Amino acid sequence: MDPMNAAQQVLPEKRQRRASFSPMKAIRSLSISSQISYLSIGSDTDTSGPGSQRRTLQKTAPSGVLKKESLIRKDSKSSTEGSAGRDSTSTQPTTPSIISRSTSIHGDTGLVIKSGALQPEPSILKPKKEYIVLTSYALLKFKSRTAAEQQFPSISEQGLSSLSPVASHVSLKDFPTNTEITIPLEKVVSVFKDEGTRPSFGLEIWWKGSNTTHVFTSAVFDFRLPDERDDWIKKIRQAVKVRTKEACEERAPPEIELGFTPILDAGHRKEGPVDIYPIVPRKPYTKSPNELKKNWRDQSSFYLAFSKYSLFLGQFPTTSHGQRPSPSLVQLGLVTLSRVRVNVNDERFDLVFRIPLEPPRKLLLSSRYYRTILSRLFQADTYLKPAWPLWTRREVFHIDDGAQQMPLPNGEDYGGFRTSLEAFIQGYHCQPVEWTVKWKDVRHAPQFCLLKPRGELHYSAHQLLAVFRAIRFNEFFKSISFCDIDFSSLSNKFDNSQRLEPTISLSRNGKHSLTRSEADMVESSSVLFQELVAILLGSESIRYIDLTNVLRKIPTISSSQKDSFPSASVGVCEIIPPIVMLWGSLQTRCNSITLNGNAVGEIDAVELCRMFQSRPNFLKTFEISRCNLDESSLVYLWEGLHEQRFSLEELDTSYNPGRIEASKVACTLSESSRLRRLNLAYTIRGELDGPLFSPWSTSTSFEAWRLEDLDLSGWKLNFETLCGVMKYLELDESRGLRRLSLNSCGLTGELATGIFCRIGTGRDIHLFLNGNPLETGSTDWIDLVHGDEAPTRLHLDMIQFQQESNFNRLLTALSHNKTIKFLSMVGTGPPGRVTSKTSDLLSNFLRTNDTLKFLDLSGYSGKLEDGHLGWGLSGALSGLKDNVSLHQLRLRNHDMGAAEDLSELCRIIMANKGLAMFDIRHNNFDHHQFGKLVQALAYNHQLISFPVSDADREYAVSKEKRIFLQAQKRPTIKGHDKLTKSAESRLDGVLAGLHKEWDSELEKVKMILERNRDHPGNQALEFESEYLEAWEDESLPAWLTPMPTQRDKGKRRPSEPDIMTSAGDLSPIETSNPISTEFQGLSDFRISYPPRKTYMIEEEVLA
């Protein structure tokens, strides 16, 4: 009902209302009466008898109160008209007090808490002396003190001071209808100090308007003195707190909550209801504040919403009744919160968010819920970064000294890593990463492994930073692997000018810290430098880090970058300086590292040498293979490694361009007694008197080596060293040797025979004899293979057989062998083309051998046709029809497409029931032959891997183009001799059709493999890790995990699970530890994060 009509019906005398009667007026009067009874301060229902009711009705309002103009709703900025809008501003006309919901529901009396005059407004005319009154239900502004006294006579009667509240019984007629502004206290959003440029001392107050529009209204009140203003703010906040408890005002109406729903449903997991708080933005918060209009907050309301990982600030413009509000939302990651500034005696607070490598984003806000909001932010930061110590939050929040560190979560969240990673991914607005946790076949378990991205060449800078921040301070993992992860997106990136948070200079438990000079160095270094320091210094559990192939090129720095960042080093591998600094200062427990495949310069080698010499015998694992080290760099390294000879357990300096004298290597190895893995492939040169090393000794002070991996490839072994190797194979300590690589060592058949004899029958060892003249001298080793005197895994690649009979003897021996399960003979074959006899022996070998699981008979592309088994291979494959023991077969580079007739190969694909992986890439198939192979593949239900190379497509395209040019009688196109436009158009059409046909067949292959992979019978397949690593197919399904060997089961600790956690498999690890009640104490809000269980860190005993 219209408020004016309501007042006209209630306020006139009783005899005037009863002059005439009509049913409609009676219904209207009843409706109005019930409404006013609900809204009035002192209603008739509060009286106990007719007398009190009559006394209330006899009380009349002062003259002028019932003017028609005073009953009309006024705009809140009317008080500022004629004064340049200095006293109050508004985004919504204020609600007239006669129907305000701020009045008491039960008709209790209004309590005047405080009253006072505002600072007079300067004016050419008579200055305005406005007056405000604070009651227990509303804050009212009058044009003058006289108007306030007319409404509240007790102000003049008792001489109300600013600190003495006076009760005033207000009846229906005394309701303040002559106020300029009426602010219901339960509707107040915030009251805070005015931040304008005026010389006066003002307070700014915001409150919710009508329930139909949901917009906020504001007003500014100016005072003469700051103490007066501060006292008013204090009294208003106290009154608001009391009133909101009585009125139970909701923080956000349902329409507002619905406004946040679309973005949450679009891509953000919604964990329970969303916490929403009304707030007032004090300054523009968008990226382009200059584009905002002056009155950018008019006709709007603002709310802050929390999801699990993000904070949303929404501006809700006014809408017509019944329409759903369409807010303008800003999303900010909770983990990107860098600063929180709070005014102790005010409701203002500032939030600074910042994504690394980007400028900060500041929110200047105010809300009477500021304490709850800040507590919610602290709770979120604690939950999303549980491994981060309490002192890291002191830079963001104000934390009492009595606050305690939260307990670490248990294994189901990997020490909080999974939760933190998801939060940082959301906060940095980047795509998820691929990762896994390994428990076996690793040096220190559990090991976190970052996997290569799917569909992308490398991870973005923010994806890498999300991983680095999530793993910071983690005490669950014992090792970290970034193998084959490209760090180039972070190379030479500096973020010090805009960074708000300090760099890490202290470990999680405070046991390790950097000196002032070291901390200053970190502060001025690159982002990658700072992140590596944070990972290795912050965690006390990391023992090993794998940085293989992370920076394959030495970064180049322009002159402008050098001027801007003086700490940037030219020609230095960016990952080595932070490691050298931490090792040199003894501030990390990580004593094992892999640097394979990175571009390491001579400067890096010198720094490593100095550090190794200054801190002897701490290093356990050092791998620096394929790092482009020249001879001088290797000399420096080995000088430093000599000081680590008593602690080294794993050493790899293989496949570098430089070579080092064998005598210098022997000097270091002769005193090393703890080596378990030694890889010197293509590192040593020169002659040597005596053995390179002596892995055994009769002396009691020398402990025999317990080697697991030995690689001396590329150096012609002298007789003493070879005798030492063979003698070591006879010792019991050599039973742990799993890999022996002697490629291109000049081994003759006689020496190979001696090695086979000492290995014995079916020993679990991987023997590499590639590129050796094994046919020279004696071929008794072939007889040993025939008699099962051979290891389980054997590499005989690139063996130059000079006589076909010896090659045929080898095929016969392999047909009868019962020990070899893994066999590679890449590029090994008869001296000429394959004869029918050799083809028959090969077919018999494939048919009768029931021991092999992995077989690689690929040709060597560099040898052209001499390295191929030739067209006879297709016929020899007939022996695979009934073979069910062989699971992996590779036949690359045999030019099988030249045979034209692929009928036998297609029959093998359709009929074989044992093969699970079949690789026939680089065989020069055209698109017609490829289609026939795909058609045959459709009948096979066992193959889960059938890789297709882009080189096959390129060959098919070049062949089709060659055929087209021959048809045009233009075999070559040189210089000006070009095709006509019509011919070029036809050629383009032919090639486009070929690409389309090839893509269609490739999609069929993917569908067939997916069908086979989803078959339950195929998912029971198990392969050893070496077999999977040697297969070289990145599209293998995630469920295909390595099969544990007896060696792995014996080495696993009791606390480790029996399976490796694969990417995407985040199933929890069950524990029985009690839930921490300390963490449960933080669950006092609408959304409370689920409680975590704690876990115990297994402390390793250092040798």
C-alpha positions, -999 to 999 in steps of 0.1 A, spaced: 0 0 0 12 35 -7 28 51 24 11 84 19 -23 68 19 -14 48 50 -4 79 69 -36 97 58 -57 69 71 -39 64 104 -30 99 116 -64 119 112 -88 122 142 -110 92 150 -142 111 144 -131 119 108 -123 83 100 -157 72 113 -177 98 93 -186 73 66 -182 36 63 -176 14 33 -164 -22 31 -134 -13 9 -122 14 34 -126 -11 63 -105 -37 45 -80 -10 36 -79 3 71 -74 -32 85 -46 -39 61 -29 -6 69 -33 -11 106 -17 -45 105 12 -32 86 18 -3 109 14 -25 139 43 -46 125 65 -16 117 57 9 145 79 15 175 51 17 201 20 0 188 -14 -2 204 -10 -39 212 17 -31 237 -8 -14 261 -25 -34 288 -58 -15 289 -80 12 272 -66 39 294 -31 35 281 -44 32 246 -63 65 249 -33 82 264 -12 71 235 -38 84 209 -41 117 227 -5 125 221 -3 147 191 25 154 167 40 188 165 29 213 139 43 207 105 50 170 111 20 159 91 27 180 61 23 161 29 58 168 18 73 152 48 55 119 40 69 116 5 101 95 1 131 117 -2 164 111 -20 193 107 4 213 133 -14 187 159 -7 206 168 23 235 178 2 216 200 -23 229 235 -21 261 223 -4 279 207 -33 270 172 -21 294 173 8 273 158 36 259 126 20 258 107 -12 234 80 -22 229 53 -48 192 48 -38 165 71 -24 161 63 13 131 45 26 106 67 45 107 59 82 69 53 84 72 19 68 108 12 77 115 -24 89 139 -10 114 111 -4 138 104 -29 165 83 -59 157 70 -60 192 65 -23 195 92 -18 221 103 18 229 131 34 210 163 42 230 181 73 220 217 64 224 234 95 211 227 128 194 247 157 182 251 184 156 270 181 123 295 206 111 276 235 95 279 236 58 295 267 43 269 285 22 263 320 8 229 319 25 222 310 61 244 279 69 226 246 76 229 232 111 220 196 106 215 173 135 217 135 139 202 111 164 212 75 170 185 53 185 185 16 192 169 9 158 180 36 134 203 66 127 183 97 118 193 129 103 173 161 108 175 195 92 181 212 126 182 205 163 147 220 166 134 193 143 151 166 163 138 180 196 103 181 182 106 144 174 126 135 206 117 160 233 139 143 258 169 157 240 161 193 252 145 183 284 174 163 298 202 180 280 215 148 264 252 146 262 272 126 237 279 99 263 246 96 282 218 76 265 183 87 273 152 66 269 125 81 248 91 65 245 79 71 210 44 64 200 29 60 165 24 98 161 60 104 173 75 84 145 101 106 128 84 116 96 103 149 93 138 133 90 160 138 60 176 104 62 166 73 82 191 45 83 178 12 97 207 -2 118 201 -39 108 205 -28 72 239 -11 77 267 -26 56 296 -6 69 305 26 87 340 40 84 360 72 82 354 93 52 385 92 29 376 123 9 397 154 4 375 178 25 391 195 55 363 183 79 363 150 97 335 128 83 322 93 85 307 74 56 279 49 62 264 24 37 232 5 42 210 -18 22 180 -3 5 147 -19 -6 145 -57 -7 132 -55 -42 161 -37 -57 190 -49 -34 210 -17 -39 232 0 -14 227 36 -2 253 58 13 256 90 33 285 111 46 283 130 79 309 157 87 320 166 123 341 194 137 367 173 156 382 138 149 375 126 184 339 134 179 338 115 146 355 85 162 331 84 191 301 84 167 317 56 147 321 36 179 285 42 191 270 34 157 290 1 154 279 -9 189 243 -1 181 244 -20 148 259 -50 165 231 -51 191 203 -45 166 215 -71 140 214 -98 168 178 -89 174 166 -86 138 185 -116 124 192 -98 92 205 -122 65 239 -113 49 228 -118 14 193 -124 -1 187 -156 -22 188 -135 -54 223 -124 -47 235 -160 -41 219 -171 -74 241 -144 -91 272 -163 -81 259 -196 -92 267 -195 -130 304 -189 -126 307 -215 -99 289 -241 -120 309 -232 -151 343 -245 -140 347 -242 -102 339 -272 -80 314 -261 -54 321 -277 -21 289 -269 -1 272 -235 2 290 -203 -6 299 -178 20 287 -143 9 293 -110 27 281 -75 18 310 -51 13 317 -16 2 345 -10 -23 362 23 -13 381 26 -46 377 12 -81 391 -23 -83 391 -31 -120 422 -31 -141 412 1 -159 400 25 -131 403 55 -154 375 42 -175 351 40 -146 325 68 -142 325 91 -113 294 76 -97 305 40 -105 288 26 -73 254 42 -79 224 19 -82 245 -12 -72 252 -35 -44 285 -53 -37 291 -87 -22 321 -109 -15 318 -146 -20 341 -175 -11 345 -207 -29 370 -234 -21 399 -219 -40 387 -184 -51 373 -151 -39 346 -134 -60 338 -97 -58 305 -91 -75 288 -58 -84 250 -63 -87 233 -34 -106 196 -26 -98 171 -47 -117 133 -45 -121 112 -66 -98 113 -103 -107 144 -102 -128 175 -122 -119 205 -99 -111 234 -102 -136 265 -93 -116 299 -82 -128 323 -106 -111 360 -104 -104 377 -137 -95 408 -138 -73 427 -168 -61 428 -172 -24 465 -183 -25 474 -152 -43 467 -130 -13 499 -111 -6 490 -84 19 462 -77 44 460 -42 59 434 -36 86 425 -4 105 422 -15 141 394 9 151 376 9 118 359 -14 94 382 -6 65 406 -33 52 428 -36 22 434 -69 3 463 -71 -21 464 -100 -45 492 -108 -68 499 -135 -94 537 -140 -99 551 -121 -129 520 -98 -129 513 -65 -112 494 -66 -79 457 -60 -76 444 -41 -46 409 -42 -31 401 -13 -7 370 -25 11 349 -19 41 323 -41 58 309 -46 93 318 -83 87 355 -75 82 366 -96 112 347 -126 98 361 -120 63 396 -118 75 392 -149 97 378 -167 66 408 -156 46 432 -169 72 413 -202 75 414 -206 37 452 -198 36 458 -223 64 438 -250 46 451 -245 11 487 -242 22 489 -266 51 526 -273 48 536 -237 49 548 -227 84 531 -201 105 558 -175 100 551 -173 63 516 -159 71 530 -132 94 538 -113 63 502 -114 52 481 -115 83 484 -101 118 489 -132 139 491 -133 177 522 -147 192 501 -175 208 490 -189 175 501 -224 168 512 -241 136 485 -264 120 493 -301 120 504 -316 87 478 -336 67 483 -373 63 492 -394 32 458 -390 16 468 -355 5 506 -361 2 514 -337 29 490 -311 16 504 -311 -19 473 -321 -38 452 -294 -21 478 -267 -25 484 -276 -62 447 -274 -70 445 -240 -52 476 -226 -70 463 -238 -104 430 -221 -98 447 -190 -83 471 -186 -112 443 -192 -138 462 -219 -156 456 -254 -169 461 -285 -146 494 -304 -148 502 -340 -151 519 -356 -121 523 -388 -102 538 -403 -70 562 -432 -73 570 -457 -46 593 -481 -64 622 -480 -88 632 -447 -72 662 -438 -50 641 -422 -23 604 -430 -20 579 -415 -21 590 -395 -51 570 -367 -67 572 -367 -105 560 -340 -127 551 -355 -161 552 -340 -195 521 -320 -205 496 -335 -228 490 -317 -261 516 -290 -253 553 -287 -259 560 -274 -224 543 -260 -193 537 -223 -189 555 -202 -163 525 -201 -141 520 -238 -143 555 -244 -132 552 -218 -104 520 -235 -92 539 -268 -88 569 -251 -71 547 -233 -46 526 -264 -39 557 -285 -32 573 -258 -10 578 -268 26 565 -303 18 577 -329 43 560 -359 27 581 -365 -4 617 -377 0 626 -369 -36 614 -348 -65 617 -354 -103 614 -328 -130 628 -351 -156 622 -339 -192 602 -308 -180 612 -277 -199 620 -248 -176 626 -224 -205 594 -205 -197 609 -194 -164 644 -188 -177 657 -153 -171 624 -142 -156 628 -116 -128 600 -105 -105 617 -85 -78 603 -51 -87 567 -60 -81 570 -89 -57 554 -82 -23 562 -114 -4 597 -120 8 618 -148 -5 624 -179 16 654 -178 38 644 -202 65 635 -239 65 601 -251 77 612 -260 112 637 -232 114 668 -255 116 684 -240 85 686 -204 75 705 -182 51 729 -155 61 722 -119 54 744 -118 23 728 -151 10 693 -137 16 702 -106 -3 715 -126 -32 683 -146 -33 662 -114 -32 679 -100 -63 680 -133 -83 657 -147 -110 624 -164 -102 638 -199 -110 668 -193 -86 644 -182 -59 620 -212 -64 648 -238 -63 661 -222 -31 626 -223 -16 621 -260 -24 655 -273 -13 658 -250 18 622 -251 29 618 -288 31 638 -310 55 628 -343 39 641 -338 3 672 -360 -3 672 -361 -41 661 -339 -70 661 -349 -107 666 -319 -131 672 -339 -163 667 -319 -195 651 -288 -178 674 -263 -195 689 -276 -226 702 -243 -238 724 -218 -219 703 -186 -217 714 -155 -235 709 -121 -220 705 -89 -239 722 -57 -229 690 -42 -217 683 -72 -194 718 -70 -181 713 -34 -171 680 -41 -155 691 -73 -137 728 -71 -128 726 -105 -110 718 -123 -143 748 -144 -154 758 -149 -190 767 -184 -200 757 -200 -167 731 -227 -163 704 -211 -142 697 -242 -120 733 -246 -107 740 -214 -88 712 -219 -62 723 -255 -56 759 -245 -52 749 -217 -27 728 -241 -6 755 -268 -6 782 -244 2 763 -230 32 751 -264 44 715 -252 44 699 -282 26 696 -319 33 695 -327 -4 727 -345 -12 718 -362 -44 711 -345 -78 707 -353 -115 717 -327 -140 716 -347 -171 709 -330 -205 714 -294 -193 737 -270 -210 764 -267 -183 793 -243 -190 828 -241 -178 819 -215 -152 794 -239 -136 821 -266 -136 845 -243 -118 819 -233 -91 810 -270 -85 846 -279 -82 852 -252 -56 822 -262 -36 831 -299 -37 866 -291 -25 854 -268 3 829 -294 16 843 -329 12 824 -362 15 788 -351 16 777 -359 -20 759 -392 -26 745 -389 -61 759 -368 -89 748 -372 -125 759 -348 -152 755 -367 -184 750 -351 -219 757 -316 -205 780 -305 -233 810 -305 -211 844 -300 -228 877 -314 -216 886 -286 -193 852 -287 -176 855 -324 -170 889 -319 -155 875 -293 -131 847 -316 -121 869 -346 -115 892 -325 -93 862 -316 -72 847 -351 -72 880 -365 -59 871 -349 -26 838 -367 -26 852 -402 -33 844 -416 2 807 -406 1 798 -411 -36 773 -438 -43 762 -429 -78 783 -411 -104 775 -404 -141 796 -382 -163 788 -400 -196 782 -388 -231 799 -354 -230 820 -341 -258 851 -339 -237 872 -369 -225 894 -373 -195 925 -393 -190 919 -428 -176 946 -423 -150 928 -393 -134 896 -414 -132 915 -443 -117 930 -421 -90 895 -413 -77 879 -447 -82 907 -466 -65 897 -451 -32 859 -451 -37 842 -479 -17 805 -470 -17 798 -468 -54 766 -485 -65 761 -469 -99 789 -459 -121 784 -446 -157 816 -435 -175 803 -441 -211 823 -422 -236 841 -403 -209 875 -420 -207 904 -419 -231 940 -430 -231 960 -461 -220 961 -472 -185 986 -493 -166 967 -515 -143 929 -517 -137 906 -487 -138 891 -497 -105 893 -526 -80 858 -533 -67 871 -558 -43 900 -561 -20 915 -585 5 920 -557 30 896 -555 59 894 -517 57 881 -518 22 845 -528 16 837 -545 -17 815 -525 -41 779 -535 -43 773 -523 -78 739 -521 -94 748 -504 -127 782 -503 -144 787 -487 -178 822 -484 -194 810 -480 -230 832 -462 -255 865 -470 -239 887 -499 -251 891 -519 -219 925 -530 -211 930 -565 -199 934 -557 -162 901 -538 -161 883 -566 -179 897 -592 -156 886 -570 -127 851 -569 -140 849 -607 -146 864 -614 -111 838 -591 -96 810 -611 -113 822 -641 -94 817 -624 -60 786 -626 -40 786 -588 -37 779 -587 -75 745 -603 -71 729 -569 -70 743 -559 -104 714 -554 -127 730 -536 -156 764 -541 -173 771 -520 -204 802 -527 -224 792 -512 -257 819 -505 -282 847 -517 -259 865 -537 -284 854 -570 -269 862 -601 -290 843 -633 -290 867 -648 -265 862 -620 -240 825 -622 -245 826 -659 -238 844 -652 -205 817 -627 -195 789 -652 -204 806 -679 -184 807 -658 -153 772 -645 -156 758 -680 -156 724 -694 -162 694 -670 -162 710 -643 -140 688 -613 -136 711 -588 -153 708 -566 -184 739 -571 -205 749 -547 -233 774 -559 -259 765 -536 -287 790 -527 -314 817 -552 -304 834 -576 -329 820 -607 -312 826 -628 -343 864 -623 -340 884 -650 -323 858 -674 -310 820 -678 -312 817 -701 -282 794 -675 -266 767 -686 -292 770 -721 -278 766 -707 -243 734 -690 -254 722 -723 -269 728 -740 -235 710 -713 -215 742 -698 -202 729 -663 -207 713 -634 -188 676 -626 -188 681 -594 -208 705 -591 -237 715 -564 -262 733 -574 -293 728 -543 -315 750 -535 -345 770 -567 -345 789 -570 -378 786 -607 -387 810 -615 -415 796 -650 -421 760 -659 -426 765 -692 -409 774 -676 -376 742 -655 -378 722 -686 -385 739 -703 -355 727 -674 -334 691 -678 -346 692 -715 -339 706 -709 -304 679 -683 -297 652 -708 -308 663 -732 -280 672 -706 -253 650 -706 -222 666 -678 -202 665 -647 -223 633 -627 -219 644 -594 -234 664 -594 -266 674 -565 -288 692 -570 -321 688 -536 -338 709 -535 -370 723 -570 -365 720 -593 -394 738 -614 -420 764 -598 -442 742 -597 -473 705 -601 -482 685 -626 -463 686 -661 -479 657 -685 -478 675 -706 -452 680 -676 -429 643 -667 -434 633 -702 -424 655 -701 -393 640 -667 -383 605 -680 -388 613 -711 -367 628 -689 -340 596 -668 -338 575 -700 -337 593 -721 -312 607 -697 -287 583 -695 -258 605 -675 -234 609 -641 -250 586 -613 -238 603 -584 -256 620 -586 -291 635 -558 -312 646 -568 -347 646 -533 -361 670 -524 -389 694 -495 -387 685 -467 -410 720 -454 -413 731 -487 -430 705 -484 -458 696 -518 -472 726 -535 -456 709 -531 -422 676 -545 -433 665 -581 -431 650 -574 -464 617 -585 -480 622 -619 -466 611 -606 -432 575 -606 -443 576 -643 -450 595 -650 -418 567 -634 -397 545 -664 -404 561 -680 -373 542 -655 -351 508 -669 -358 508 -693 -329 532 -675 -306 514 -664 -274 544 -657 -252 558 -627 -270 541 -595 -259 562 -567 -274 576 -568 -309 594 -540 -327 603 -541 -365 613 -507 -375 634 -496 -406 630 -527 -427 613 -510 -458 585 -536 -456 564 -512 -477 586 -520 -507 574 -556 -507 539 -543 -519 523 -576 -508 515 -572 -470 491 -602 -469 513 -621 -444 518 -591 -422 481 -585 -421 473 -621 -413 497 -619 -384 480 -588 -370 446 -605 -372 456 -640 -360 482 -634 -333 468 -637 -297 498 -629 -277 511 -595 -289 501 -566 -268 524 -540 -284 535 -540 -321 557 -513 -336 563 -513 -373 571 -476 -378 595 -462 -404 588 -490 -430 578 -468 -459 541 -477 -461 520 -457 -485 484 -447 -476 469 -477 -493 491 -501 -474 484 -482 -442 447 -486 -448 451 -524 -452 470 -526 -419 443 -506 -401 417 -529 -415 435 -559 -402 440 -542 -368 402 -540 -364 401 -578 -360 427 -578 -333 414 -574 -297 447 -577 -278 469 -549 -291 470 -519 -268 499 -502 -285 503 -496 -323 523 -464 -326 522 -445 -359 549 -420 -368 546 -387 -387 576 -400 -408 552 -426 -423 528 -399 -434 556 -378 -449 569 -408 -468 533 -415 -482 530 -378 -492 564 -377 -509 556 -410 -528 523 -397 -540 539 -364 -551 566 -384 -569 540 -405 -587 521 -373 -597 552 -356 -611 561 -387 -631 526 -388 -646 532 -351 -656 565 -362 -672 583 -338 -648 604 -360 -625 623 -330 -612 613 -294 -607 642 -270 -609 644 -232 -612 620 -220 -638 607 -255 -647 575 -254 -626 540 -270 -628 512 -251 -643 486 -236 -621 461 -262 -630 486 -290 -623 495 -274 -590 458 -272 -581 454 -309 -589 485 -318 -569 472 -299 -539 439 -316 -542 456 -350 -544 477 -343 -513 448 -328 -494 428 -360 -501 457 -381 -489 460 -362 -456 423 -365 -451 424 -403 -458 454 -407 -435 437 -388 -407 406 -409 -411 427 -441 -407 445 -427 -378 413 -420 -360 403 -456 -366 435 -467 -350 428 -446 -319 393 -460 -316 405 -496 -320 432 -492 -293 407 -475 -270 384 -505 -275 412 -529 -266 424 -509 -237 390 -509 -221 387 -546 -223 390 -561 -188 412 -590 -200 438 -566 -214 440 -545 -182 454 -575 -164 486 -573 -184 518 -565 -164 552 -554 -177 584 -547 -159 595 -511 -158 625 -517 -182 602 -531 -208 579 -502 -207 607 -476 -208 622 -494 -238 590 -493 -257 589 -456 -264 551 -450 -267 538 -420 -248 502 -429 -255 503 -459 -233 473 -460 -209 476 -447 -174 465 -480 -158 496 -498 -173 519 -496 -143 552 -514 -140 551 -549 -125 570 -551 -92 600 -575 -93 614 -596 -65 642 -570 -62 617 -542 -57 597 -561 -31 628 -568 -11 639 -531 -11 605 -516 -2 599 -502 33 570 -515 53 553 -481 52 552 -480 14 521 -492 -6 524 -519 -32 513 -498 -61 525 -466 -77 501 -437 -77 496 -429 -113 486 -395 -128 450 -389 -120 449 -417 -94 445 -398 -62 430 -424 -40 436 -418 -4 460 -439 17 441 -452 47 454 -444 81 441 -447 116 455 -415 131 431 -395 151 416 -362 137 432 -331 151 409 -312 174 431 -282 169 422 -281 133 385 -287 139 384 -255 160 386 -234 129 353 -247 116 331 -219 129 318 -205 96 291 -216 71 317 -233 50 344 -252 70 371 -271 53 371 -308 61 394 -318 89 426 -336 80 444 -364 96 480 -360 107 510 -382 98 544 -390 112 575 -382 92 599 -412 89 633 -398 98 661 -413 78 693 -421 96 722 -404 79 753 -424 74 
